[in-house]
Every structure is written in C-alpha cells, then in structure tokens.
Amino acid sequence: NAAGSNNQQPHVSADGKHLYFSSNRVGGKGGYDIWVAAIENDVPGAAKNLGAPVNTADDEEAPFYHAASGSLIFSSNGFIGMGGFDFFHSGKQVSV
C-alpha cells in the first residue's frame, strides 16, 4: 500500500509473476489507474503505472490479464463507450 491512497481489485497473473491492481496513488494519470508489480519469492516489488493508452484522467478498474491472448482486460469510464464503466482490452506489452 501507498500512504494516502486506496488499492483495490487485485489480480495475480496465471503464472504468478505479476500483480495487477487499481489504485489512486500518487504518480497516476488521474482517478484510479491500473498498476502492475512483479512478484518474486511471493513478494510484490515496486508498483509501476501502466500509463497510456490503458490509463486516462478518469478511472480504470477491474484488471485481468489473459495470458493466452496477451491482453489486459479492464474497465474504464475514461474512453468513449456505452456510458459509465465499459470493458476494454489492450495488447500493450507490460515491462516491469
């Protein structure tokens, strides 16, 4: 956890190597962003903001990494969609 922030909706990748979560911590694009941390010896390392095009000035939540397709699936209210939180996917490679 980061002081003064909220962290929510954790997801550990199927291979157990990455922890994805939503947080409003300092260093984000705005609102809640998707962050990732490498896991070594069952301990998460420093969190990294995924940045654009995943994160917007609004909120991104509910991260899920689908290993078979190499896609991050998430919900956002910062892109044009049907309204409110819509689901999106990104094939962006994540380097931690």
Biopython code that builds the backbone (N, CA, C, O; Angstrom):
import numpy as np
from Bio.PDB.StructureBuilder import StructureBuilder

atoms = [
    (1, "ASN", "N", (0.823, -1.195, 0.000)),
    (1, "ASN", "CA", (0.000, 0.000, 0.000)),
    (1, "ASN", "C", (0.862, 1.252, 0.000)),
    (1, "ASN", "O", (1.988, 1.250, 0.496)),
    (2, "ALA", "N", (0.325, 2.293, -0.552)),
    (2, "ALA", "CA", (0.986, 3.594, -0.537)),
    (2, "ALA", "C", (0.186, 4.508, 0.384)),
    (2, "ALA", "O", (-1.043, 4.547, 0.317)),
    (3, "ALA", "N", (0.881, 5.232, 1.234)),
    (3, "ALA", "CA", (0.212, 6.117, 2.186)),
    (3, "ALA", "C", (-0.712, 7.094, 1.478)),
    (3, "ALA", "O", (-0.344, 7.674, 0.456)),
    (4, "GLY", "N", (-1.919, 7.277, 2.024)),
    (4, "GLY", "CA", (-2.863, 8.232, 1.469)),
    (4, "GLY", "C", (-3.579, 7.782, 0.217)),
    (4, "GLY", "O", (-4.256, 8.584, -0.426)),
    (5, "SER", "N", (-3.444, 6.501, -0.151)),
    (5, "SER", "CA", (-4.106, 6.017, -1.364)),
    (5, "SER", "C", (-4.940, 4.781, -1.062)),
    (5, "SER", "O", (-4.814, 4.161, -0.005)),
    (6, "ASN", "N", (-5.786, 4.445, -2.011)),
    (6, "ASN", "CA", (-6.589, 3.229, -1.928)),
    (6, "ASN", "C", (-6.157, 2.296, -3.040)),
    (6, "ASN", "O", (-5.961, 2.716, -4.181)),
    (7, "ASN", "N", (-6.012, 1.029, -2.698)),
    (7, "ASN", "CA", (-5.660, -0.006, -3.665)),
    (7, "ASN", "C", (-6.783, -1.024, -3.650)),
    (7, "ASN", "O", (-7.265, -1.412, -2.586)),
    (8, "GLN", "N", (-7.201, -1.460, -4.837)),
    (8, "GLN", "CA", (-8.349, -2.359, -4.909)),
    (8, "GLN", "C", (-8.244, -3.306, -6.093)),
    (8, "GLN", "O", (-7.424, -3.117, -6.991)),
    (9, "GLN", "N", (-9.077, -4.311, -6.076)),
    (9, "GLN", "CA", (-9.282, -5.238, -7.183)),
    (9, "GLN", "C", (-7.989, -5.899, -7.660)),
    (9, "GLN", "O", (-7.646, -5.792, -8.837)),
    (10, "PRO", "N", (-7.267, -6.578, -6.769)),
    (10, "PRO", "CA", (-6.025, -7.232, -7.172)),
    (10, "PRO", "C", (-6.275, -8.433, -8.092)),
    (10, "PRO", "O", (-7.279, -9.134, -7.968)),
    (11, "HIS", "N", (-5.351, -8.643, -9.001)),
    (11, "HIS", "CA", (-5.371, -9.810, -9.892)),
    (11, "HIS", "C", (-3.936, -10.285, -10.070)),
    (11, "HIS", "O", (-3.070, -9.513, -10.481)),
    (12, "VAL", "N", (-3.682, -11.555, -9.761)),
    (12, "VAL", "CA", (-2.362, -12.148, -9.975)),
    (12, "VAL", "C", (-2.410, -12.921, -11.289)),
    (12, "VAL", "O", (-3.320, -13.718, -11.518)),
    (13, "SER", "N", (-1.423, -12.679, -12.148)),
    (13, "SER", "CA", (-1.371, -13.372, -13.434)),
    (13, "SER", "C", (-1.309, -14.878, -13.224)),
    (13, "SER", "O", (-0.868, -15.347, -12.175)),
    (14, "ALA", "N", (-1.750, -15.631, -14.221)),
    (14, "ALA", "CA", (-1.812, -17.090, -14.123)),
    (14, "ALA", "C", (-0.454, -17.711, -13.799)),
    (14, "ALA", "O", (-0.390, -18.743, -13.130)),
    (15, "ASP", "N", (0.632, -17.093, -14.267)),
    (15, "ASP", "CA", (1.965, -17.640, -13.982)),
    (15, "ASP", "C", (2.511, -17.190, -12.623)),
    (15, "ASP", "O", (3.601, -17.599, -12.222)),
    (16, "GLY", "N", (1.746, -16.343, -11.915)),
    (16, "GLY", "CA", (2.144, -15.893, -10.586)),
    (16, "GLY", "C", (3.265, -14.869, -10.569)),
    (16, "GLY", "O", (3.843, -14.604, -9.515)),
    (17, "LYS", "N", (3.582, -14.288, -11.723)),
    (17, "LYS", "CA", (4.719, -13.370, -11.808)),
    (17, "LYS", "C", (4.352, -11.895, -11.709)),
    (17, "LYS", "O", (5.232, -11.059, -11.504)),
    (18, "HIS", "N", (3.062, -11.554, -11.850)),
    (18, "HIS", "CA", (2.655, -10.148, -11.826)),
    (18, "HIS", "C", (1.377, -9.944, -11.027)),
    (18, "HIS", "O", (0.450, -10.752, -11.088)),
    (19, "LEU", "N", (1.348, -8.856, -10.281)),
    (19, "LEU", "CA", (0.164, -8.432, -9.552)),
    (19, "LEU", "C", (-0.361, -7.171, -10.219)),
    (19, "LEU", "O", (0.343, -6.163, -10.284)),
    (20, "TYR", "N", (-1.594, -7.221, -10.714)),
    (20, "TYR", "CA", (-2.262, -6.065, -11.308)),
    (20, "TYR", "C", (-3.285, -5.565, -10.299)),
    (20, "TYR", "O", (-3.909, -6.370, -9.608)),
    (21, "PHE", "N", (-3.469, -4.259, -10.201)),
    (21, "PHE", "CA", (-4.457, -3.708, -9.291)),
    (21, "PHE", "C", (-4.816, -2.291, -9.716)),
    (21, "PHE", "O", (-4.130, -1.673, -10.530)),
    (22, "SER", "N", (-5.899, -1.796, -9.149)),
    (22, "SER", "CA", (-6.350, -0.433, -9.400)),
    (22, "SER", "C", (-6.030, 0.401, -8.166)),
    (22, "SER", "O", (-6.236, -0.049, -7.038)),
    (23, "SER", "N", (-5.520, 1.631, -8.380)),
    (23, "SER", "CA", (-5.152, 2.483, -7.257)),
    (23, "SER", "C", (-5.234, 3.951, -7.651)),
    (23, "SER", "O", (-5.066, 4.318, -8.813)),
    (24, "ASN", "N", (-5.497, 4.776, -6.642)),
    (24, "ASN", "CA", (-5.489, 6.222, -6.857)),
    (24, "ASN", "C", (-4.220, 6.844, -6.262)),
    (24, "ASN", "O", (-4.226, 8.008, -5.861)),
    (25, "ARG", "N", (-3.150, 6.076, -6.208)),
    (25, "ARG", "CA", (-1.896, 6.558, -5.628)),
    (25, "ARG", "C", (-1.260, 7.664, -6.469)),
    (25, "ARG", "O", (-1.560, 7.828, -7.652)),
    (26, "VAL", "N", (-0.385, 8.405, -5.824)),
    (26, "VAL", "CA", (0.357, 9.477, -6.485)),
    (26, "VAL", "C", (1.192, 8.889, -7.623)),
    (26, "VAL", "O", (1.758, 7.803, -7.498)),
    (27, "GLY", "N", (1.260, 9.627, -8.736)),
    (27, "GLY", "CA", (2.033, 9.169, -9.891)),
    (27, "GLY", "C", (1.174, 8.598, -10.986)),
    (27, "GLY", "O", (1.685, 8.156, -12.015)),
    (28, "GLY", "N", (-0.145, 8.603, -10.775)),
    (28, "GLY", "CA", (-1.051, 8.084, -11.785)),
    (28, "GLY", "C", (-1.481, 9.156, -12.769)),
    (28, "GLY", "O", (-1.069, 10.312, -12.667)),
    (29, "LYS", "N", (-2.317, 8.761, -13.727)),
    (29, "LYS", "CA", (-2.829, 9.684, -14.748)),
    (29, "LYS", "C", (-4.030, 10.470, -14.237)),
    (29, "LYS", "O", (-4.399, 11.494, -14.812)),
    (30, "GLY", "N", (-4.641, 9.988, -13.152)),
    (30, "GLY", "CA", (-5.822, 10.636, -12.586)),
    (30, "GLY", "C", (-6.840, 9.606, -12.161)),
    (30, "GLY", "O", (-6.941, 8.545, -12.777)),
    (31, "GLY", "N", (-7.597, 9.897, -11.117)),
    (31, "GLY", "CA", (-8.577, 8.931, -10.622)),
    (31, "GLY", "C", (-7.892, 7.637, -10.239)),
    (31, "GLY", "O", (-6.781, 7.645, -9.707)),
    (32, "TYR", "N", (-8.558, 6.519, -10.510)),
    (32, "TYR", "CA", (-7.953, 5.202, -10.294)),
    (32, "TYR", "C", (-7.288, 4.758, -11.586)),
    (32, "TYR", "O", (-7.865, 4.890, -12.665)),
    (33, "ASP", "N", (-6.079, 4.234, -11.477)),
    (33, "ASP", "CA", (-5.315, 3.725, -12.618)),
    (33, "ASP", "C", (-4.992, 2.251, -12.403)),
    (33, "ASP", "O", (-5.092, 1.738, -11.288)),
    (34, "ILE", "N", (-4.607, 1.582, -13.475)),
    (34, "ILE", "CA", (-4.127, 0.211, -13.387)),
    (34, "ILE", "C", (-2.617, 0.254, -13.174)),
    (34, "ILE", "O", (-1.891, 0.949, -13.884)),
    (35, "TRP", "N", (-2.167, -0.503, -12.185)),
    (35, "TRP", "CA", (-0.754, -0.609, -11.831)),
    (35, "TRP", "C", (-0.351, -2.073, -11.899)),
    (35, "TRP", "O", (-1.209, -2.955, -11.853)),
    (36, "VAL", "N", (0.945, -2.340, -12.009)),
    (36, "VAL", "CA", (1.465, -3.704, -12.011)),
    (36, "VAL", "C", (2.730, -3.748, -11.173)),
    (36, "VAL", "O", (3.506, -2.793, -11.135)),
    (37, "ALA", "N", (2.921, -4.873, -10.504)),
    (37, "ALA", "CA", (4.136, -5.102, -9.727)),
    (37, "ALA", "C", (4.616, -6.515, -10.003)),
    (37, "ALA", "O", (3.817, -7.452, -10.014)),
    (38, "ALA", "N", (5.917, -6.678, -10.227)),
    (38, "ALA", "CA", (6.496, -8.005, -10.399)),
    (38, "ALA", "C", (6.482, -8.721, -9.051)),
    (38, "ALA", "O", (6.688, -8.103, -8.006)),
    (39, "ILE", "N", (6.237, -10.031, -9.088)),
    (39, "ILE", "CA", (6.239, -10.840, -7.870)),
    (39, "ILE", "C", (7.456, -11.755, -7.911)),
    (39, "ILE", "O", (7.632, -12.530, -8.851)),
    (40, "GLU", "N", (8.290, -11.657, -6.886)),
    (40, "GLU", "CA", (9.452, -12.536, -6.750)),
    (40, "GLU", "C", (9.445, -13.127, -5.355)),
    (40, "GLU", "O", (9.309, -12.402, -4.369)),
    (41, "ASN", "N", (9.590, -14.445, -5.266)),
    (41, "ASN", "CA", (9.560, -15.148, -3.980)),
    (41, "ASN", "C", (8.296, -14.808, -3.192)),
    (41, "ASN", "O", (8.342, -14.600, -1.980)),
    (42, "ASP", "N", (7.170, -14.754, -3.903)),
    (42, "ASP", "CA", (5.856, -14.471, -3.317)),
    (42, "ASP", "C", (5.721, -13.072, -2.730)),
    (42, "ASP", "O", (4.805, -12.825, -1.946)),
    (43, "VAL", "N", (6.618, -12.146, -3.094)),
    (43, "VAL", "CA", (6.569, -10.779, -2.581)),
    (43, "VAL", "C", (6.490, -9.809, -3.765)),
    (43, "VAL", "O", (7.357, -9.831, -4.639)),
    (44, "PRO", "N", (5.454, -8.954, -3.801)),
    (44, "PRO", "CA", (5.365, -7.963, -4.884)),
    (44, "PRO", "C", (6.442, -6.892, -4.742)),
    (44, "PRO", "O", (6.742, -6.443, -3.636)),
    (45, "GLY", "N", (7.017, -6.489, -5.865)),
    (45, "GLY", "CA", (8.011, -5.421, -5.884)),
    (45, "GLY", "C", (7.339, -4.070, -6.039)),
    (45, "GLY", "O", (6.146, -3.915, -5.780)),
    (46, "ALA", "N", (8.125, -3.099, -6.465)),
    (46, "ALA", "CA", (7.619, -1.735, -6.659)),
    (46, "ALA", "C", (6.555, -1.718, -7.755)),
    (46, "ALA", "O", (6.702, -2.373, -8.787)),
    (47, "ALA", "N", (5.494, -0.969, -7.522)),
    (47, "ALA", "CA", (4.395, -0.870, -8.487)),
    (47, "ALA", "C", (4.740, 0.127, -9.582)),
    (47, "ALA", "O", (5.367, 1.157, -9.334)),
    (48, "LYS", "N", (4.313, -0.204, -10.812)),
    (48, "LYS", "CA", (4.535, 0.654, -11.971)),
    (48, "LYS", "C", (3.188, 0.968, -12.615)),
    (48, "LYS", "O", (2.389, 0.065, -12.861)),
    (49, "ASN", "N", (2.938, 2.240, -12.885)),
    (49, "ASN", "CA", (1.723, 2.670, -13.563)),
    (49, "ASN", "C", (1.798, 2.254, -15.028)),
    (49, "ASN", "O", (2.822, 2.462, -15.677)),
    (50, "LEU", "N", (0.722, 1.667, -15.555)),
    (50, "LEU", "CA", (0.742, 1.223, -16.951)),
    (50, "LEU", "C", (0.676, 2.376, -17.947)),
    (50, "LEU", "O", (0.951, 2.180, -19.131)),
    (51, "GLY", "N", (0.316, 3.579, -17.487)),
    (51, "GLY", "CA", (0.319, 4.743, -18.371)),
    (51, "GLY", "C", (-0.675, 4.622, -19.507)),
    (51, "GLY", "O", (-1.556, 3.762, -19.491)),
    (52, "ALA", "N", (-0.524, 5.500, -20.500)),
    (52, "ALA", "CA", (-1.375, 5.474, -21.689)),
    (52, "ALA", "C", (-0.896, 4.345, -22.604)),
    (52, "ALA", "O", (0.303, 4.068, -22.613)),
    (53, "PRO", "N", (-1.730, 3.703, -23.345)),
    (53, "PRO", "CA", (-3.124, 4.029, -23.591)),
    (53, "PRO", "C", (-4.101, 3.383, -22.617)),
    (53, "PRO", "O", (-5.310, 3.557, -22.769)),
    (54, "VAL", "N", (-3.619, 2.645, -21.627)),
    (54, "VAL", "CA", (-4.526, 1.990, -20.681)),
    (54, "VAL", "C", (-5.187, 3.005, -19.753)),
    (54, "VAL", "O", (-6.412, 3.031, -19.637)),
    (55, "ASN", "N", (-4.397, 3.827, -19.102)),
    (55, "ASN", "CA", (-4.926, 4.758, -18.101)),
    (55, "ASN", "C", (-5.292, 6.109, -18.697)),
    (55, "ASN", "O", (-4.655, 6.594, -19.632)),
    (56, "THR", "N", (-6.343, 6.704, -18.127)),
    (56, "THR", "CA", (-6.836, 8.012, -18.562)),
    (56, "THR", "C", (-6.896, 8.939, -17.352)),
    (56, "THR", "O", (-6.493, 8.558, -16.253)),
    (57, "ALA", "N", (-7.394, 10.144, -17.552)),
    (57, "ALA", "CA", (-7.591, 11.086, -16.448)),
    (57, "ALA", "C", (-8.775, 10.671, -15.572)),
    (57, "ALA", "O", (-8.966, 11.226, -14.490)),
    (58, "ASP", "N", (-9.573, 9.701, -16.030)),
    (58, "ASP", "CA", (-10.715, 9.217, -15.257)),
    (58, "ASP", "C", (-10.323, 7.938, -14.519)),
    (58, "ASP", "O", (-9.193, 7.836, -14.042)),
    (59, "ASP", "N", (-11.223, 6.964, -14.413)),
    (59, "ASP", "CA", (-10.975, 5.761, -13.610)),
    (59, "ASP", "C", (-10.854, 4.503, -14.457)),
    (59, "ASP", "O", (-11.641, 4.268, -15.374)),
    (60, "GLU", "N", (-9.847, 3.702, -14.126)),
    (60, "GLU", "CA", (-9.671, 2.374, -14.702)),
    (60, "GLU", "C", (-9.691, 1.384, -13.539)),
    (60, "GLU", "O", (-9.058, 1.609, -12.508)),
    (61, "GLU", "N", (-10.426, 0.289, -13.720)),
    (61, "GLU", "CA", (-10.608, -0.688, -12.647)),
    (61, "GLU", "C", (-10.688, -2.094, -13.217)),
    (61, "GLU", "O", (-10.658, -2.296, -14.431)),
    (62, "ALA", "N", (-10.792, -3.063, -12.312)),
    (62, "ALA", "CA", (-11.047, -4.470, -12.625)),
    (62, "ALA", "C", (-10.048, -5.079, -13.607)),
    (62, "ALA", "O", (-10.464, -5.644, -14.618)),
    (63, "PRO", "N", (-8.735, -4.980, -13.341)),
    (63, "PRO", "CA", (-7.755, -5.547, -14.270)),
    (63, "PRO", "C", (-7.760, -7.078, -14.269)),
    (63, "PRO", "O", (-7.904, -7.713, -13.225)),
    (64, "PHE", "N", (-7.600, -7.646, -15.454)),
    (64, "PHE", "CA", (-7.460, -9.099, -15.622)),
    (64, "PHE", "C", (-6.523, -9.323, -16.801)),
    (64, "PHE", "O", (-6.779, -8.831, -17.900)),
    (65, "TYR", "N", (-5.439, -10.066, -16.581)),
    (65, "TYR", "CA", (-4.508, -10.355, -17.667)),
    (65, "TYR", "C", (-4.833, -11.725, -18.237)),
    (65, "TYR", "O", (-4.779, -12.726, -17.523)),
    (66, "HIS", "N", (-5.170, -11.775, -19.522)),
    (66, "HIS", "CA", (-5.486, -13.016, -20.226)),
    (66, "HIS", "C", (-4.231, -13.479, -20.961)),
    (66, "HIS", "O", (-3.898, -12.971, -22.032)),
    (67, "ALA", "N", (-3.553, -14.436, -20.374)),
    (67, "ALA", "CA", (-2.244, -14.869, -20.879)),
    (67, "ALA", "C", (-2.305, -15.430, -22.296)),
    (67, "ALA", "O", (-1.410, -15.163, -23.097)),
    (68, "ALA", "N", (-3.334, -16.195, -22.620)),
    (68, "ALA", "CA", (-3.417, -16.829, -23.935)),
    (68, "ALA", "C", (-3.435, -15.812, -25.071)),
    (68, "ALA", "O", (-2.866, -16.058, -26.134)),
    (69, "SER", "N", (-4.082, -14.675, -24.852)),
    (69, "SER", "CA", (-4.155, -13.658, -25.905)),
    (69, "SER", "C", (-3.162, -12.515, -25.681)),
    (69, "SER", "O", (-2.983, -11.667, -26.555)),
    (70, "GLY", "N", (-2.515, -12.492, -24.512)),
    (70, "GLY", "CA", (-1.588, -11.401, -24.200)),
    (70, "GLY", "C", (-2.303, -10.082, -23.994)),
    (70, "GLY", "O", (-1.723, -9.017, -24.209)),
    (71, "SER", "N", (-3.568, -10.145, -23.576)),
    (71, "SER", "CA", (-4.381, -8.940, -23.419)),
    (71, "SER", "C", (-4.662, -8.622, -21.963)),
    (71, "SER", "O", (-4.908, -9.511, -21.148)),
    (72, "LEU", "N", (-4.622, -7.347, -21.659)),
    (72, "LEU", "CA", (-5.096, -6.860, -20.376)),
    (72, "LEU", "C", (-6.531, -6.407, -20.579)),
    (72, "LEU", "O", (-6.798, -5.533, -21.403)),
    (73, "ILE", "N", (-7.451, -6.993, -19.836)),
    (73, "ILE", "CA", (-8.855, -6.619, -19.903)),
    (73, "ILE", "C", (-9.134, -5.772, -18.669)),
    (73, "ILE", "O", (-8.715, -6.125, -17.567)),
    (74, "PHE", "N", (-9.833, -4.664, -18.845)),
    (74, "PHE", "CA", (-10.083, -3.760, -17.730)),
    (74, "PHE", "C", (-11.343, -2.952, -18.003)),
    (74, "PHE", "O", (-11.866, -2.947, -19.118)),
    (75, "SER", "N", (-11.816, -2.280, -16.982)),
    (75, "SER", "CA", (-12.983, -1.432, -17.098)),
    (75, "SER", "C", (-12.552, 0.020, -16.946)),
    (75, "SER", "O", (-11.665, 0.328, -16.149)),
    (76, "SER", "N", (-13.185, 0.920, -17.716)),
    (76, "SER", "CA", (-12.829, 2.334, -17.678)),
    (76, "SER", "C", (-14.045, 3.199, -17.943)),
    (76, "SER", "O", (-14.939, 2.825, -18.702)),
    (77, "ASN", "N", (-14.066, 4.371, -17.300)),
    (77, "ASN", "CA", (-15.078, 5.367, -17.649)),
    (77, "ASN", "C", (-14.412, 6.567, -18.329)),
    (77, "ASN", "O", (-15.005, 7.642, -18.422)),
    (78, "GLY", "N", (-13.175, 6.376, -18.805)),
    (78, "GLY", "CA", (-12.418, 7.454, -19.428)),
    (78, "GLY", "C", (-12.321, 7.380, -20.942)),
    (78, "GLY", "O", (-11.652, 8.212, -21.556)),
    (79, "PHE", "N", (-12.974, 6.401, -21.555)),
    (79, "PHE", "CA", (-12.992, 6.271, -23.013)),
    (79, "PHE", "C", (-14.432, 6.372, -23.489)),
    (79, "PHE", "O", (-15.361, 6.157, -22.711)),
    (80, "ILE", "N", (-14.617, 6.692, -24.741)),
    (80, "ILE", "CA", (-15.968, 6.730, -25.306)),
    (80, "ILE", "C", (-16.477, 5.306, -25.411)),
    (80, "ILE", "O", (-15.802, 4.432, -25.956)),
    (81, "GLY", "N", (-17.667, 5.079, -24.887)),
    (81, "GLY", "CA", (-18.262, 3.749, -24.922)),
    (81, "GLY", "C", (-19.763, 3.856, -24.778)),
    (81, "GLY", "O", (-20.375, 4.813, -25.252)),
    (82, "MET", "N", (-20.349, 2.882, -24.128)),
    (82, "MET", "CA", (-21.795, 2.858, -23.933)),
    (82, "MET", "C", (-22.222, 3.760, -22.777)),
    (82, "MET", "O", (-23.409, 4.049, -22.630)),
    (83, "GLY", "N", (-21.283, 4.201, -21.966)),
    (83, "GLY", "CA", (-21.594, 5.047, -20.816)),
    (83, "GLY", "C", (-21.195, 4.368, -19.521)),
    (83, "GLY", "O", (-21.289, 3.146, -19.408)),
    (84, "GLY", "N", (-20.752, 5.141, -18.545)),
    (84, "GLY", "CA", (-20.294, 4.550, -17.280)),
    (84, "GLY", "C", (-19.033, 3.744, -17.519)),
    (84, "GLY", "O", (-18.202, 4.105, -18.353)),
    (85, "PHE", "N", (-18.893, 2.656, -16.788)),
    (85, "PHE", "CA", (-17.725, 1.788, -16.949)),
    (85, "PHE", "C", (-17.987, 0.765, -18.044)),
    (85, "PHE", "O", (-18.934, -0.018, -17.960)),
    (86, "ASP", "N", (-17.144, 0.776, -19.071)),
    (86, "ASP", "CA", (-17.190, -0.208, -20.152)),
    (86, "ASP", "C", (-15.921, -1.045, -20.082)),
    (86, "ASP", "O", (-14.925, -0.615, -19.500)),
    (87, "PHE", "N", (-15.948, -2.241, -20.674)),
    (87, "PHE", "CA", (-14.765, -3.096, -20.716)),
    (87, "PHE", "C", (-13.948, -2.817, -21.968)),
    (87, "PHE", "O", (-14.493, -2.589, -23.049)),
    (88, "PHE", "N", (-12.642, -2.839, -21.802)),
    (88, "PHE", "CA", (-11.688, -2.630, -22.893)),
    (88, "PHE", "C", (-10.582, -3.654, -22.773)),
    (88, "PHE", "O", (-10.444, -4.307, -21.739)),
    (89, "HIS", "N", (-9.791, -3.799, -23.824)),
    (89, "HIS", "CA", (-8.613, -4.662, -23.751)),
    (89, "HIS", "C", (-7.444, -3.969, -24.441)),
    (89, "HIS", "O", (-7.612, -3.159, -25.352)),
    (90, "SER", "N", (-6.272, -4.318, -23.971)),
    (90, "SER", "CA", (-5.058, -3.761, -24.546)),
    (90, "SER", "C", (-4.055, -4.882, -24.745)),
    (90, "SER", "O", (-3.847, -5.708, -23.857)),
    (91, "GLY", "N", (-3.445, -4.906, -25.898)),
    (91, "GLY", "CA", (-2.386, -5.875, -26.150)),
    (91, "GLY", "C", (-1.026, -5.327, -25.791)),
    (91, "GLY", "O", (-0.002, -5.935, -26.104)),
    (92, "LYS", "N", (-1.010, -4.151, -25.118)),
    (92, "LYS", "CA", (0.232, -3.488, -24.740)),
    (92, "LYS", "C", (1.114, -4.427, -23.907)),
    (92, "LYS", "O", (0.657, -5.018, -22.929)),
    (93, "GLN", "N", (2.355, -4.551, -24.301)),
    (93, "GLN", "CA", (3.299, -5.358, -23.537)),
    (93, "GLN", "C", (3.647, -4.636, -22.242)),
    (93, "GLN", "O", (3.883, -3.428, -22.240)),
    (94, "VAL", "N", (3.677, -5.373, -21.157)),
    (94, "VAL", "CA", (3.961, -4.799, -19.849)),
    (94, "VAL", "C", (5.383, -5.164, -19.447)),
    (94, "VAL", "O", (5.724, -6.341, -19.334)),
    (95, "SER", "N", (6.205, -4.149, -19.234)),
    (95, "SER", "CA", (7.566, -4.403, -18.749)),
    (95, "SER", "C", (7.675, -3.849, -17.336)),
    (95, "SER", "O", (7.362, -2.689, -17.071)),
    (96, "VAL", "N", (8.124, -4.707, -16.450)),
    (96, "VAL", "CA", (8.211, -4.333, -15.040)),
    (96, "VAL", "C", (9.665, -4.251, -14.629)),
    (96, "VAL", "O", (9.964, -3.949, -13.474)),
]
sb = StructureBuilder()
sb.init_structure("model")
sb.init_model(0)
sb.init_chain("A")
sb.init_seg("    ")
for serial, (resi, resn, name, xyz) in enumerate(atoms, 1):
    if name == "N":
        sb.init_residue(resn, " ", resi, " ")
    sb.init_atom(name, np.array(xyz, "f"), 0.0, 1.0, " ", f" {name:<3s}", serial, name[0])
structure = sb.get_structure()
